[in-house]
Amino acid sequence: MLALAGCRQDMHNQPKYVPYRSSEFFKDGLSERQQVVGTVARGELHENTYFYSGKVGVKEGDQFPFPITQAVMERGRERYDIYCSPCHSRVGDGNGMIVKRGYRQAANFHLERYLSQPVGHYYDVITHGQGAMPEYASQIEPADRWAIAAYIRALQFAQSGSMADVPADQRGQLKDQSQITVEGAPLPQAMASGGRGGSEEVSAAGSNPVSSRPHQTEVQEGQPQEGTQKK
């Protein structure tokens, strides 16, 4: 009896279907049961179509589906730095560290063709990908996609905005680039070193320093940068 007691399997050997295995029990021969007609799974209603698509009908929208607060901007900056900056760089000029190591030229958000895109375009590209950029729908939640789109718009304003775009009561708080430091390093130097304050970067060709300044002329996507070799 002690030997039999030691062989108890309880639910270890329970009869169950392995995912996608056929079944002789159900008439359709499938072990996976289909969703009941007229029902929606919990959390998949997606009633706000604009929030989940970035489009009004088939046209990309240029409004945010919720108020853009400071907290939203901070979240957008954090998600952008994690998922977008490796290719697009911290300042959005398309010269991220992966690009400098030989990857295809990423979009420079400060070019006119990207400045003119509605915010729904950035949401859609994050969701479905475009060109060499894969889709990030599985990594980035819809609300975070909008937050990233808002932060991209902020980066664009930082490079191309005017004093007239700043609320009158906040204009006195602005600082010139020369007045900003990151951990004691001047802002351009800090941005060039990924926030570490170093004086050099690593280029695709090796350890020689490369310029971190945005290109003054448009770089065609897929073309190698000066000083690098196309692979």
FIKOLZA-1660 file (N, C-alpha, C; in steps of 0.1 Angstrom, whole numbers, plus 5000, padded with zeros to 4 digits):
% residues 231
   i   px   py   pz ch aa at
   1 5008 4988 5000  A  M  N
   1 5000 5000 5000  A  M CA
   1 5009 5013 5000  A  M  C
   2 5020 5012 5007  A  L  N
   2 5029 5024 5007  A  L CA
   2 5035 5026 4993  A  L  C
   3 5038 5016 4986  A  A  N
   3 5043 5017 4972  A  A CA
   3 5032 5023 4963  A  A  C
   4 5020 5019 4965  A  L  N
   4 5009 5025 4957  A  L CA
   4 5007 5039 4960  A  L  C
   5 5008 5043 4973  A  A  N
   5 5006 5057 4977  A  A CA
   5 5017 5066 4971  A  A  C
   6 5029 5060 4969  A  G  N
   6 5040 5068 4964  A  G CA
   6 5038 5071 4949  A  G  C
   7 5029 5063 4942  A  C  N
   7 5028 5065 4928  A  C CA
   7 5016 5073 4924  A  C  C
   8 5010 5080 4933  A  R  N
   8 4998 5089 4930  A  R CA
   8 5003 5100 4921  A  R  C
   9 4995 5102 4910  A  Q  N
   9 4998 5112 4901  A  Q CA
   9 4988 5124 4902  A  Q  C
  10 4977 5122 4909  A  D  N
  10 4967 5133 4910  A  D CA
  10 4964 5139 4897  A  D  C
  11 4968 5152 4894  A  M  N
  11 4965 5158 4882  A  M CA
  11 4976 5159 4872  A  M  C
  12 4987 5152 4875  A  H  N
  12 4999 5152 4866  A  H CA
  12 4996 5146 4853  A  H  C
  13 4988 5136 4853  A  N  N
  13 4984 5128 4841  A  N CA
  13 4970 5131 4837  A  N  C
  14 4965 5143 4839  A  Q  N
  14 4952 5146 4836  A  Q CA
  14 4949 5146 4821  A  Q  C
  15 4938 5142 4816  A  P  N
  15 4935 5142 4802  A  P CA
  15 4933 5157 4798  A  P  C
  16 4940 5161 4788  A  K  N
  16 4939 5175 4783  A  K CA
  16 4943 5176 4769  A  K  C
  17 4940 5186 4762  A  Y  N
  17 4943 5188 4748  A  Y CA
  17 4956 5197 4747  A  Y  C
  18 4966 5192 4739  A  V  N
  18 4977 5200 4736  A  V CA
  18 4973 5211 4726  A  V  C
  19 4978 5223 4728  A  P  N
  19 4973 5234 4718  A  P CA
  19 4975 5230 4704  A  P  C
  20 4964 5233 4696  A  Y  N
  20 4963 5231 4682  A  Y CA
  20 4963 5216 4678  A  Y  C
  21 4961 5207 4687  A  R  N
  21 4959 5193 4684  A  R CA
  21 4945 5190 4680  A  R  C
  22 4943 5181 4671  A  S  N
  22 4929 5178 4666  A  S CA
  22 4921 5171 4677  A  S  C
  23 4908 5171 4675  A  S  N
  23 4899 5164 4685  A  S CA
  23 4889 5156 4678  A  S  C
  24 4886 5145 4684  A  E  N
  24 4875 5136 4679  A  E CA
  24 4862 5139 4687  A  E  C
  25 4863 5147 4697  A  F  N
  25 4851 5149 4705  A  F CA
  25 4842 5160 4699  A  F  C
  26 4848 5171 4694  A  F  N
  26 4840 5182 4688  A  F CA
  26 4838 5179 4673  A  F  C
  27 4826 5183 4669  A  K  N
  27 4822 5180 4655  A  K CA
  27 4832 5187 4645  A  K  C
  28 4837 5198 4648  A  D  N
  28 4846 5205 4638  A  D CA
  28 4860 5199 4638  A  D  C
  29 4863 5190 4647  A  G  N
  29 4876 5183 4647  A  G CA
  29 4887 5192 4653  A  G  C
  30 4884 5203 4659  A  L  N
  30 4893 5212 4665  A  L CA
  30 4893 5211 4681  A  L  C
  31 4904 5210 4687  A  S  N
  31 4904 5211 4702  A  S CA
  31 4903 5226 4706  A  S  C
  32 4907 5235 4698  A  E  N
  32 4906 5249 4701  A  E CA
  32 4892 5254 4698  A  E  C
  33 4885 5259 4708  A  R  N
  33 4871 5263 4706  A  R CA
  33 4871 5277 4701  A  R  C
  34 4862 5279 4691  A  Q  N
  34 4861 5292 4685  A  Q CA
  34 4853 5302 4694  A  Q  C
  35 4855 5315 4693  A  Q  N
  35 4848 5325 4701  A  Q CA
  35 4834 5324 4697  A  Q  C
  36 4825 5325 4708  A  V  N
  36 4811 5325 4706  A  V CA
  36 4807 5337 4698  A  V  C
  37 4798 5335 4688  A  V  N
  37 4794 5346 4679  A  V CA
  37 4786 5356 4687  A  V  C
  38 4790 5369 4685  A  G  N
  38 4783 5380 4691  A  G CA
  38 4789 5384 4705  A  G  C
  39 4801 5378 4708  A  T  N
  39 4808 5381 4721  A  T CA
  39 4821 5387 4718  A  T  C
  40 4826 5394 4728  A  V  N
  40 4839 5400 4728  A  V CA
  40 4847 5396 4740  A  V  C
  41 4860 5392 4738  A  A  N
  41 4868 5387 4749  A  A CA
  41 4871 5399 4759  A  A  C
  42 4872 5396 4771  A  R  N
  42 4875 5407 4781  A  R CA
  42 4888 5415 4777  A  R  C
  43 4887 5428 4777  A  G  N
  43 4899 5436 4773  A  G CA
  43 4901 5438 4758  A  G  C
  44 4892 5432 4750  A  E  N
  44 4894 5433 4736  A  E CA
  44 4883 5440 4728  A  E  C
  45 4875 5448 4736  A  L  N
  45 4864 5455 4730  A  L CA
  45 4868 5466 4720  A  L  C
  46 4879 5473 4723  A  H  N
  46 4885 5483 4715  A  H CA
  46 4874 5492 4708  A  H  C
  47 4865 5497 4717  A  E  N
  47 4854 5505 4712  A  E CA
  47 4859 5519 4707  A  E  C
  48 4869 5524 4713  A  N  N
  48 4875 5537 4708  A  N CA
  48 4884 5534 4697  A  N  C
  49 4879 5534 4685  A  T  N
  49 4887 5529 4673  A  T CA
  49 4899 5539 4671  A  T  C
  50 4897 5552 4673  A  Y  N
  50 4909 5561 4671  A  Y CA
  50 4920 5558 4680  A  Y  C
  51 4917 5555 4693  A  F  N
  51 4927 5552 4703  A  F CA
  51 4936 5540 4699  A  F  C
  52 4929 5530 4693  A  Y  N
  52 4936 5517 4689  A  Y CA
  52 4941 5517 4675  A  Y  C
  53 4938 5527 4667  A  S  N
  53 4943 5527 4653  A  S CA
  53 4950 5540 4649  A  S  C
  54 4948 5551 4655  A  G  N
  54 4954 5564 4651  A  G CA
  54 4948 5569 4638  A  G  C
  55 4937 5564 4634  A  K  N
  55 4931 5568 4621  A  K CA
  55 4916 5571 4623  A  K  C
  56 4911 5581 4615  A  V  N
  56 4897 5584 4614  A  V CA
  56 4893 5578 4600  A  V  C
  57 4886 5567 4600  A  G  N
  57 4884 5560 4588  A  G CA
  57 4897 5554 4583  A  G  C
  58 4901 5559 4571  A  V  N
  58 4914 5554 4566  A  V CA
  58 4925 5565 4567  A  V  C
  59 4921 5576 4572  A  K  N
  59 4931 5587 4573  A  K CA
  59 4937 5589 4586  A  K  C
  60 4950 5591 4587  A  E  N
  60 4957 5592 4599  A  E CA
  60 4953 5605 4606  A  E  C
  61 4950 5605 4619  A  G  N
  61 4946 5616 4626  A  G CA
  61 4957 5625 4631  A  G  C
  62 4954 5637 4635  A  D  N
  62 4964 5646 4640  A  D CA
  62 4960 5651 4654  A  D  C
  63 4953 5643 4662  A  Q  N
  63 4949 5647 4675  A  Q CA
  63 4952 5635 4684  A  Q  C
  64 4955 5639 4697  A  F  N
  64 4957 5628 4707  A  F CA
  64 4944 5624 4713  A  F  C
  65 4942 5612 4716  A  P  N
  65 4929 5607 4722  A  P CA
  65 4928 5610 4737  A  P  C
  66 4938 5615 4743  A  F  N
  66 4937 5619 4757  A  F CA
  66 4946 5631 4760  A  F  C
  67 4944 5638 4771  A  P  N
  67 4953 5650 4773  A  P CA
  67 4967 5647 4775  A  P  C
  68 4976 5655 4770  A  I  N
  68 4991 5652 4771  A  I CA
  68 4996 5660 4783  A  I  C
  69 4998 5653 4794  A  T  N
  69 5003 5659 4806  A  T CA
  69 5018 5657 4807  A  T  C
  70 5024 5663 4818  A  Q  N
  70 5038 5662 4820  A  Q CA
  70 5041 5647 4823  A  Q  C
  71 5032 5640 4830  A  A  N
  71 5034 5626 4833  A  A CA
  71 5034 5618 4820  A  A  C
  72 5025 5621 4810  A  V  N
  72 5025 5614 4797  A  V CA
  72 5038 5617 4790  A  V  C
  73 5043 5629 4790  A  M  N
  73 5056 5632 4783  A  M CA
  73 5067 5625 4789  A  M  C
  74 5068 5623 4803  A  E  N
  74 5078 5616 4809  A  E CA
  74 5078 5601 4805  A  E  C
  75 5066 5596 4805  A  R  N
  75 5064 5582 4801  A  R CA
  75 5069 5580 4786  A  R  C
  76 5065 5590 4777  A  G  N
  76 5069 5589 4763  A  G CA
  76 5084 5590 4762  A  G  C
  77 5090 5598 4770  A  R  N
  77 5105 5599 4769  A  R CA
  77 5111 5586 4773  A  R  C
  78 5106 5580 4784  A  E  N
  78 5112 5568 4789  A  E CA
  78 5111 5556 4778  A  E  C
  79 5098 5555 4773  A  R  N
  79 5096 5545 4763  A  R CA
  79 5104 5547 4750  A  R  C
  80 5105 5560 4746  A  Y  N
  80 5113 5564 4734  A  Y CA
  80 5127 5560 4736  A  Y  C
  81 5133 5563 4747  A  D  N
  81 5147 5560 4750  A  D CA
  81 5150 5545 4749  A  D  C
  82 5140 5537 4754  A  I  N
  82 5142 5523 4754  A  I CA
  82 5140 5517 4740  A  I  C
  83 5129 5520 4733  A  Y  N
  83 5126 5513 4721  A  Y CA
  83 5130 5521 4708  A  Y  C
  84 5131 5534 4708  A  C  N
  84 5133 5542 4696  A  C CA
  84 5147 5547 4695  A  C  C
  85 5153 5551 4706  A  S  N
  85 5166 5558 4705  A  S CA
  85 5178 5550 4699  A  S  C
  86 5178 5536 4701  A  P  N
  86 5189 5529 4695  A  P CA
  86 5190 5531 4680  A  P  C
  87 5179 5534 4673  A  C  N
  87 5180 5537 4658  A  C CA
  87 5179 5552 4656  A  C  C
  88 5169 5558 4662  A  H  N
  88 5166 5572 4659  A  H CA
  88 5174 5582 4667  A  H  C
  89 5181 5578 4677  A  S  N
  89 5189 5586 4686  A  S CA
  89 5181 5593 4696  A  S  C
  90 5187 5598 4706  A  R  N
  90 5180 5605 4717  A  R CA
  90 5174 5618 4712  A  R  C
  91 5179 5624 4702  A  V  N
  91 5174 5637 4697  A  V CA
  91 5165 5635 4685  A  V  C
  92 5164 5623 4680  A  G  N
  92 5155 5620 4669  A  G CA
  92 5161 5623 4655  A  G  C
  93 5174 5624 4654  A  D  N
  93 5180 5627 4641  A  D CA
  93 5183 5615 4632  A  D  C
  94 5179 5603 4637  A  G  N
  94 5181 5591 4629  A  G CA
  94 5195 5585 4629  A  G  C
  95 5204 5590 4638  A  N  N
  95 5217 5586 4639  A  N CA
  95 5220 5578 4652  A  N  C
  96 5211 5569 4656  A  G  N
  96 5213 5561 4668  A  G CA
  96 5225 5552 4667  A  G  C
  97 5229 5546 4678  A  M  N
  97 5241 5538 4679  A  M CA
  97 5240 5526 4670  A  M  C
  98 5228 5520 4667  A  I  N
  98 5228 5509 4658  A  I CA
  98 5231 5514 4644  A  I  C
  99 5226 5525 4640  A  V  N
  99 5228 5531 4627  A  V CA
  99 5243 5533 4625  A  V  C
 100 5250 5539 4636  A  K  N
 100 5264 5542 4635  A  K CA
 100 5272 5529 4634  A  K  C
 101 5266 5518 4637  A  R  N
 101 5273 5505 4636  A  R CA
 101 5270 5497 4623  A  R  C
 102 5263 5504 4614  A  G  N
 102 5261 5498 4601  A  G CA
 102 5247 5495 4597  A  G  C
 103 5237 5497 4606  A  Y  N
 103 5223 5494 4603  A  Y CA
 103 5218 5505 4594  A  Y  C
 104 5207 5502 4587  A  R  N
 104 5201 5511 4577  A  R CA
 104 5198 5525 4584  A  R  C
 105 5200 5536 4576  A  Q  N
 105 5197 5549 4581  A  Q CA
 105 5182 5550 4586  A  Q  C
 106 5181 5554 4598  A  A  N
 106 5167 5556 4604  A  A CA
 106 5161 5569 4601  A  A  C
 107 5148 5571 4602  A  A  N
 107 5142 5583 4599  A  A CA
 107 5147 5595 4608  A  A  C
 108 5149 5606 4602  A  N  N
 108 5153 5618 4609  A  N CA
 108 5140 5626 4611  A  N  C
 109 5135 5627 4623  A  F  N
 109 5122 5633 4625  A  F CA
 109 5122 5648 4623  A  F  C
 110 5134 5654 4621  A  H  N
 110 5135 5668 4619  A  H CA
 110 5134 5672 4604  A  H  C
 111 5133 5663 4595  A  L  N
 111 5132 5666 4581  A  L CA
 111 5117 5670 4578  A  L  C
 112 5115 5678 4568  A  E  N
 112 5102 5683 4565  A  E CA
 112 5092 5673 4563  A  E  C
 113 5095 5662 4557  A  R  N
 113 5085 5651 4554  A  R CA
 113 5080 5644 4566  A  R  C
 114 5088 5644 4577  A  Y  N
 114 5084 5639 4589  A  Y CA
 114 5077 5649 4598  A  Y  C
 115 5082 5661 4597  A  L  N
 115 5075 5672 4605  A  L CA
 115 5061 5674 4601  A  L  C
 116 5058 5671 4588  A  S  N
 116 5044 5673 4583  A  S CA
 116 5035 5661 4586  A  S  C
 117 5041 5650 4591  A  Q  N
 117 5032 5638 4594  A  Q CA
 117 5023 5641 4606  A  Q  C
 118 5011 5636 4605  A  P  N
 118 5002 5637 4617  A  P CA
 118 5007 5628 4628  A  P  C
 119 5003 5630 4640  A  V  N
 119 5007 5621 4651  A  V CA
 119 5002 5607 4650  A  V  C
 120 4990 5606 4643  A  G  N
 120 4985 5593 4640  A  G CA
 120 4994 5584 4632  A  G  C
 121 5002 5591 4624  A  H  N
 121 5012 5583 4615  A  H CA
 121 5022 5576 4624  A  H  C
 122 5027 5583 4634  A  Y  N
 122 5037 5577 4643  A  Y CA
 122 5031 5566 4651  A  Y  C
 123 5019 5567 4655  A  Y  N
 123 5012 5556 4662  A  Y CA
 123 5011 5544 4653  A  Y  C
 124 5007 5546 4640  A  D  N
 124 5005 5536 4631  A  D CA
 124 5018 5528 4628  A  D  C
 125 5029 5536 4626  A  V  N
 125 5042 5530 4623  A  V CA
 125 5047 5522 4635  A  V  C
 126 5045 5527 4647  A  I  N
 126 5049 5519 4659  A  I CA
 126 5041 5506 4659  A  I  C
 127 5028 5507 4655  A  T  N
 127 5020 5495 4656  A  T CA
 127 5023 5485 4645  A  T  C
 128 5025 5489 4633  A  H  N
 128 5026 5480 4622  A  H CA
 128 5040 5479 4615  A  H  C
 129 5049 5489 4619  A  G  N
 129 5062 5489 4613  A  G CA
 129 5062 5496 4599  A  G  C
 130 5073 5499 4594  A  Q  N
 130 5074 5505 4581  A  Q CA
 130 5089 5504 4576  A  Q  C
 131 5090 5499 4563  A  G  N
 131 5104 5498 4558  A  G CA
 131 5112 5488 4566  A  G  C
 132 5124 5492 4570  A  A  N
 132 5133 5483 4578  A  A CA
 132 5128 5483 4593  A  A  C
 133 5119 5491 4597  A  M  N
 133 5115 5492 4611  A  M CA
 133 5104 5481 4613  A  M  C
 134 5106 5472 4623  A  P  N
 134 5096 5462 4626  A  P CA
 134 5084 5468 4634  A  P  C
 135 5074 5460 4635  A  E  N
 135 5063 5465 4643  A  E CA
 135 5066 5462 4658  A  E  C
 136 5061 5472 4667  A  Y  N
 136 5063 5471 4681  A  Y CA
 136 5050 5469 4689  A  Y  C
 137 5040 5464 4682  A  A  N
 137 5027 5463 4689  A  A CA
 137 5028 5454 4701  A  A  C
 138 5036 5443 4700  A  S  N
 138 5037 5433 4711  A  S CA
 138 5045 5438 4723  A  S  C
 139 5054 5448 4720  A  Q  N
 139 5062 5454 4731  A  Q CA
 139 5057 5466 4737  A  Q  C
 140 5049 5474 4729  A  I  N
 140 5045 5488 4734  A  I CA
 140 5030 5488 4734  A  I  C
 141 5024 5491 4746  A  E  N
 141 5010 5492 4748  A  E CA
 141 5004 5504 4740  A  E  C
 142 4992 5504 4736  A  P  N
 142 4986 5515 4728  A  P CA
 142 4988 5529 4735  A  P  C
 143 4986 5530 4748  A  A  N
 143 4987 5543 4755  A  A CA
 143 5002 5548 4754  A  A  C
 144 5011 5538 4755  A  D  N
 144 5025 5542 4754  A  D CA
 144 5029 5546 4740  A  D  C
 145 5022 5541 4730  A  R  N
 145 5025 5545 4716  A  R CA
 145 5021 5559 4714  A  R  C
 146 5010 5563 4720  A  W  N
 146 5006 5577 4719  A  W CA
 146 5016 5586 4727  A  W  C
 147 5021 5581 4738  A  A  N
 147 5030 5589 4746  A  A CA
 147 5043 5591 4738  A  A  C
 148 5048 5581 4731  A  I  N
 148 5060 5582 4723  A  I CA
 148 5057 5592 4712  A  I  C
 149 5046 5591 4706  A  A  N
 149 5042 5601 4695  A  A CA
 149 5043 5615 4700  A  A  C
 150 5038 5617 4712  A  A  N
 150 5038 5631 4718  A  A CA
 150 5053 5635 4721  A  A  C
 151 5061 5626 4725  A  Y  N
 151 5075 5629 4728  A  Y CA
 151 5082 5632 4715  A  Y  C
 152 5079 5625 4704  A  I  N
 152 5085 5628 4691  A  I CA
 152 5082 5642 4687  A  I  C
 153 5069 5645 4689  A  R  N
 153 5065 5659 4685  A  R CA
 153 5073 5669 4694  A  R  C
 154 5075 5666 4706  A  A  N
 154 5083 5675 4715  A  A CA
 154 5097 5676 4710  A  A  C
 155 5103 5665 4705  A  L  N
 155 5117 5666 4700  A  L CA
 155 5117 5675 4687  A  L  C
 156 5107 5674 4679  A  Q  N
 156 5106 5682 4667  A  Q CA
 156 5105 5697 4671  A  Q  C
 157 5096 5700 4681  A  F  N
 157 5095 5714 4685  A  F CA
 157 5108 5719 4691  A  F  C
 158 5116 5710 4697  A  A  N
 158 5128 5714 4703  A  A CA
 158 5138 5719 4693  A  A  C
 159 5137 5714 4680  A  Q  N
 159 5146 5717 4670  A  Q CA
 159 5141 5728 4660  A  Q  C
 160 5128 5728 4658  A  S  N
 160 5122 5736 4648  A  S CA
 160 5112 5746 4653  A  S  C
 161 5109 5745 4666  A  G  N
 161 5099 5754 4672  A  G CA
 161 5104 5769 4674  A  G  C
 162 5095 5778 4676  A  S  N
 162 5098 5792 4678  A  S CA
 162 5093 5796 4691  A  S  C
 163 5098 5808 4696  A  M  N
 163 5094 5813 4709  A  M CA
 163 5079 5815 4709  A  M  C
 164 5072 5817 4698  A  A  N
 164 5058 5819 4697  A  A CA
 164 5050 5806 4701  A  A  C
 165 5057 5795 4700  A  D  N
 165 5051 5782 4703  A  D CA
 165 5051 5780 4719  A  D  C
 166 5058 5788 4726  A  V  N
 166 5060 5786 4740  A  V CA
 166 5049 5795 4747  A  V  C
 167 5041 5790 4757  A  P  N
 167 5032 5798 4764  A  P CA
 167 5039 5810 4770  A  P  C
 168 5033 5822 4770  A  A  N
 168 5039 5834 4774  A  A CA
 168 5044 5833 4789  A  A  C
 169 5037 5826 4798  A  D  N
 169 5041 5826 4812  A  D CA
 169 5053 5816 4814  A  D  C
 170 5057 5809 4804  A  Q  N
 170 5068 5799 4805  A  Q CA
 170 5081 5803 4798  A  Q  C
 171 5080 5814 4790  A  R  N
 171 5092 5818 4782  A  R CA
 171 5104 5822 4790  A  R  C
 172 5102 5827 4802  A  G  N
 172 5113 5831 4811  A  G CA
 172 5120 5819 4817  A  G  C
 173 5114 5807 4816  A  Q  N
 173 5121 5795 4821  A  Q CA
 173 5130 5788 4812  A  Q  C
 174 5130 5793 4799  A  L  N
 174 5138 5786 4789  A  L CA
 174 5153 5789 4791  A  L  C
 175 5161 5779 4787  A  K  N
 175 5175 5781 4788  A  K CA
 175 5182 5779 4775  A  K  C
 176 5192 5786 4772  A  D  N
 176 5200 5784 4760  A  D CA
 176 5208 5771 4761  A  D  C
 177 5211 5765 4750  A  Q  N
 177 5218 5752 4750  A  Q CA
 177 5231 5753 4758  A  Q  C
 178 5238 5764 4757  A  S  N
 178 5250 5766 4764  A  S CA
 178 5249 5766 4779  A  S  C
 179 5237 5768 4784  A  Q  N
 179 5234 5769 4799  A  Q CA
 179 5231 5755 4805  A  Q  C
 180 5229 5745 4796  A  I  N
 180 5224 5732 4801  A  I CA
 180 5236 5722 4802  A  I  C
 181 5237 5715 4813  A  T  N
 181 5247 5705 4815  A  T CA
 181 5240 5692 4820  A  T  C
 182 5246 5681 4817  A  V  N
 182 5242 5668 4821  A  V CA
 182 5253 5661 4829  A  V  C
 183 5251 5660 4842  A  E  N
 183 5262 5654 4850  A  E CA
 183 5275 5662 4848  A  E  C
 184 5274 5675 4847  A  G  N
 184 5286 5683 4846  A  G CA
 184 5291 5685 4832  A  G  C
 185 5286 5678 4822  A  A  N
 185 5291 5679 4808  A  A CA
 185 5281 5688 4800  A  A  C
 186 5286 5696 4791  A  P  N
 186 5278 5704 4782  A  P CA
 186 5268 5695 4775  A  P  C
 187 5256 5701 4772  A  L  N
 187 5245 5693 4766  A  L CA
 187 5249 5686 4753  A  L  C
 188 5256 5692 4743  A  P  N
 188 5260 5685 4731  A  P CA
 188 5269 5673 4734  A  P  C
 189 5278 5675 4743  A  Q  N
 189 5287 5664 4746  A  Q CA
 189 5280 5653 4753  A  Q  C
 190 5271 5656 4762  A  A  N
 190 5263 5646 4769  A  A CA
 190 5255 5638 4759  A  A  C
 191 5248 5645 4750  A  M  N
 191 5240 5638 4740  A  M CA
 191 5248 5629 4731  A  M  C
 192 5260 5634 4727  A  A  N
 192 5269 5626 4719  A  A CA
 192 5274 5613 4725  A  A  C
 193 5274 5613 4738  A  S  N
 193 5280 5601 4746  A  S CA
 193 5269 5593 4752  A  S  C
 194 5256 5596 4748  A  G  N
 194 5245 5588 4754  A  G CA
 194 5243 5592 4769  A  G  C
 195 5246 5604 4773  A  G  N
 195 5244 5609 4786  A  G CA
 195 5255 5606 4796  A  G  C
 196 5266 5601 4791  A  R  N
 196 5277 5598 4800  A  R CA
 196 5287 5609 4801  A  R  C
 197 5286 5619 4792  A  G  N
 197 5296 5630 4793  A  G CA
 197 5309 5627 4786  A  G  C
 198 5311 5616 4779  A  G  N
 198 5323 5613 4773  A  G CA
 198 5325 5622 4761  A  G  C
 199 5337 5623 4755  A  S  N
 199 5341 5632 4744  A  S CA
 199 5340 5625 4731  A  S  C
 200 5339 5611 4730  A  E  N
 200 5340 5604 4718  A  E CA
 200 5328 5594 4717  A  E  C
 201 5325 5591 4704  A  E  N
 201 5315 5580 4702  A  E CA
 201 5322 5570 4693  A  E  C
 202 5315 5558 4692  A  V  N
 202 5321 5548 4683  A  V CA
 202 5313 5548 4670  A  V  C
 203 5320 5548 4659  A  S  N
 203 5313 5548 4646  A  S CA
 203 5312 5534 4641  A  S  C
 204 5305 5533 4629  A  A  N
 204 5304 5520 4623  A  A CA
 204 5317 5515 4618  A  A  C
 205 5327 5524 4616  A  A  N
 205 5340 5520 4611  A  A CA
 205 5350 5516 4622  A  A  C
 206 5346 5519 4634  A  G  N
 206 5356 5516 4645  A  G CA
 206 5354 5526 4656  A  G  C
 207 5366 5528 4663  A  S  N
 207 5365 5536 4675  A  S CA
 207 5368 5551 4673  A  S  C
 208 5369 5555 4660  A  N  N
 208 5371 5569 4657  A  N CA
 208 5359 5578 4660  A  N  C
 209 5360 5590 4666  A  P  N
 209 5349 5598 4669  A  P CA
 209 5341 5602 4657  A  P  C
 210 5328 5603 4658  A  V  N
 210 5320 5608 4647  A  V CA
 210 5311 5619 4652  A  V  C
 211 5307 5628 4643  A  S  N
 211 5298 5639 4647  A  S CA
 211 5285 5635 4652  A  S  C
 212 5279 5641 4662  A  S  N
 212 5266 5638 4667  A  S CA
 212 5256 5649 4662  A  S  C
 213 5260 5659 4655  A  R  N
 213 5251 5669 4651  A  R CA
 213 5242 5664 4640  A  R  C
 214 5229 5669 4640  A  P  N
 214 5220 5665 4629  A  P CA
 214 5225 5670 4616  A  P  C
 215 5223 5662 4605  A  H  N
 215 5227 5665 4592  A  H CA
 215 5220 5678 4587  A  H  C
 216 5227 5687 4581  A  Q  N
 216 5221 5699 4575  A  Q CA
 216 5214 5696 4563  A  Q  C
 217 5217 5685 4556  A  T  N
 217 5210 5682 4544  A  T CA
 217 5204 5668 4546  A  T  C
 218 5194 5665 4538  A  E  N
 218 5186 5653 4540  A  E CA
 218 5195 5641 4535  A  E  C
 219 5195 5630 4543  A  V  N
 219 5202 5618 4540  A  V CA
 219 5192 5608 4535  A  V  C
 220 5194 5603 4523  A  Q  N
 220 5184 5593 4517  A  Q CA
 220 5185 5580 4525  A  Q  C
 221 5173 5575 4529  A  E  N
 221 5173 5563 4536  A  E CA
 221 5179 5551 4528  A  E  C
 222 5187 5543 4535  A  G  N
 222 5194 5532 4529  A  G CA
 222 5208 5536 4523  A  G  C
 223 5211 5549 4523  A  Q  N
 223 5224 5553 4518  A  Q CA
 223 5234 5554 4530  A  Q  C
 224 5247 5550 4528  A  P  N
 224 5257 5551 4539  A  P CA
 224 5261 5565 4542  A  P  C
 225 5264 5567 4554  A  Q  N
 225 5268 5581 4558  A  Q CA
 225 5283 5582 4555  A  Q  C
 226 5287 5595 4554  A  E  N
 226 5301 5598 4551  A  E CA
 226 5310 5592 4562  A  E  C
 227 5320 5585 4558  A  G  N
 227 5330 5579 4568  A  G CA
 227 5326 5565 4572  A  G  C
 228 5315 5560 4566  A  T  N
 228 5312 5546 4569  A  T CA
 228 5311 5538 4555  A  T  C
 229 5310 5525 4556  A  Q  N
 229 5310 5517 4544  A  Q CA
 229 5296 5510 4544  A  Q  C
 230 5290 5510 4532  A  K  N
 230 5278 5503 4531  A  K CA
 230 5281 5488 4530  A  K  C
 231 5273 5480 4538  A  K  N
 231 5276 5466 4538  A  K CA
 231 5265 5459 4529  A  K  C
% end
